[in-house]
């Protein structure tokens, strides 16, 4: 079966599927898969089979076709096809509650070089990752992923993605609410503080700052009571984001200063690093002397934590660049590893997987 005939049969199958003749559509697509010699056509029909089995709740079958699709994408040697197939693999594992695998495949999607499909599928990758984090009860990471997916939806006017993200946020809210009930029943103050922080972040992501501020205040009160200073840093950074949204930059900087002081008190290098970098990128909110001081502090944090790419020598985090952690734990810019074309770590020379695979 050639390219044109394959395309016609796929379209015929879609028409059957859309007219609720699901089994006939599946049979037709399976025949195309058996007879077609066109790799692109095979890839497309596998995508149809993955979607159909997902909507029918046949998740093991969905996974089976996703695995075949990724083999086809590798034969095509096209990053766009690889991105789509890894996303289908992530979704299949998400449906089967294999959340660690879902996160790994989503990270692989994000680590692939820039593709035309990235703008269209990036939000769906973030959504799938958020659902996986939620399944593991990693609330903060789940919310960060959902917020990222929501930004993709807004930037691309993708109403369907926005709807799916809102549904996931509803599940997120329900799960945090249930955790809050358990925390209150058992008098678990640390868990109560975490739930309040999550509630505040949810309201902030929705633009409901009036509700977010009291939640942050309650979370800060408990974090202070139990002596969780890193938790206080998270609360203050959330509050700072609220003030930025309200264009109250002086109050935002006050919250950031307090967060920075707390982070440095407990010897946490990552928080001051990110805080100083954010501050250094906002030249409107302070004098040149303050700006210079925070740029210097950012580079001091980079020096102390040795956050340098071992290939190009640039500091990691100064620019928005994709990174790759190798199995030996050394971190490099993804583009540097791709240009280097080596299968071993440039630092320790240990054997490693090729870039893009976590």
Rosetta blueprint (number, residue, H / E / L):
1 X L
2 X L
3 X H
4 X H
5 X H
6 X H
7 X H
8 X H
9 X H
10 X H
11 X H
12 X H
13 X H
14 X H
15 X H
16 X H
17 X H
18 X H
19 X L
20 X L
21 X L
22 X H
23 X H
24 X H
25 X H
26 X H
27 X H
28 X H
29 X H
30 X H
31 X H
32 X H
33 X H
34 X H
35 X H
36 X L
37 X L
38 X L
39 X H
40 X H
41 X H
42 X H
43 X H
44 X H
45 X H
46 X H
47 X H
48 X H
49 X H
50 X H
51 X H
52 X H
53 X H
54 X H
55 X H
56 X L
57 X L
58 X L
59 X H
60 X H
61 X H
62 X H
63 X H
64 X H
65 X H
66 X H
67 X H
68 X H
69 X H
70 X H
71 X H
72 X H
73 X H
74 X H
75 X H
76 X H
77 X L
78 X L
79 X H
80 X H
81 X H
82 X H
83 X H
84 X H
85 X H
86 X H
87 X H
88 X H
89 X H
90 X H
91 X H
92 X H
93 X H
94 X H
95 X H
96 X L
97 X L
98 X L
99 X H
100 X H
101 X H
102 X H
103 X H
104 X H
105 X H
106 X H
107 X H
108 X H
109 X H
110 X H
111 X H
112 X L
113 X L
114 X L
115 X L
116 X L
117 X L
118 X H
119 X H
120 X H
121 X H
122 X H
123 X H
124 X H
125 X H
126 X H
127 X H
128 X H
129 X H
130 X H
131 X H
132 X H
133 X H
134 X H
135 X H
136 X L
137 X L
138 X L
139 X H
140 X H
141 X H
142 X H
143 X H
144 X H
145 X H
146 X H
147 X H
148 X H
149 X H
150 X H
151 X H
152 X H
153 X H
154 X H
155 X H
156 X L
157 X L
158 X L
159 X H
160 X H
161 X H
162 X H
163 X H
164 X H
165 X H
166 X H
167 X H
168 X H
169 X H
170 X H
171 X H
172 X H
173 X H
174 X H
175 X H
176 X H
177 X H
178 X H
179 X H
180 X H
181 X H
182 X H
183 X H
184 X H
185 X H
186 X H
187 X L
188 X L
189 X H
190 X H
191 X H
192 X H
193 X H
194 X H
195 X H
196 X H
197 X H
198 X H
199 X H
200 X H
201 X H
202 X H
203 X H
204 X H
205 X H
206 X L
207 X L
208 X L
209 X H
210 X H
211 X H
212 X H
213 X H
214 X H
215 X H
216 X H
217 X H
218 X H
219 X H
220 X H
221 X H
222 X H
223 X H
224 X H
225 X H
226 X H
227 X L
228 X L
229 X H
230 X H
231 X H
232 X H
233 X H
234 X H
235 X H
236 X H
237 X H
238 X H
239 X H
240 X H
241 X H
242 X H
243 X H
244 X H
245 X H
246 X L
247 X L
248 X L
249 X H
250 X H
251 X H
252 X H
253 X H
254 X H
255 X H
256 X H
257 X H
258 X H
259 X H
260 X H
261 X H
262 X H
263 X H
264 X H
265 X H
266 X L
267 X L
268 X L
269 X H
270 X H
271 X H
272 X H
273 X H
274 X H
275 X H
276 X H
277 X H
278 X H
279 X H
280 X H
281 X L
282 X L
283 X L
284 X L
285 X L
286 X L
287 X L
288 X H
289 X H
290 X H
291 X H
292 X H
293 X H
294 X H
295 X H
296 X H
297 X H
298 X H
299 X H
300 X H
301 X H
302 X H
303 X H
304 X H
305 X H
306 X L
307 X L
308 X E
309 X L
310 X L
311 X L
312 X L
313 X L
314 X L
315 X E
316 X L
317 X L
318 X L
319 X L
320 X L
321 X L
322 X L
323 X E
324 X E
325 X E
326 X L
327 X L
328 X L
329 X L
330 X L
331 X E
332 X E
333 X E
334 X H
335 X H
336 X H
337 X H
338 X H
339 X H
340 X H
341 X L
342 X L
343 X L
344 X E
345 X L
346 X L
347 X L
348 X L
349 X L
350 X L
351 X E
352 X L
353 X L
354 X L
355 X L
356 X L
357 X L
358 X L
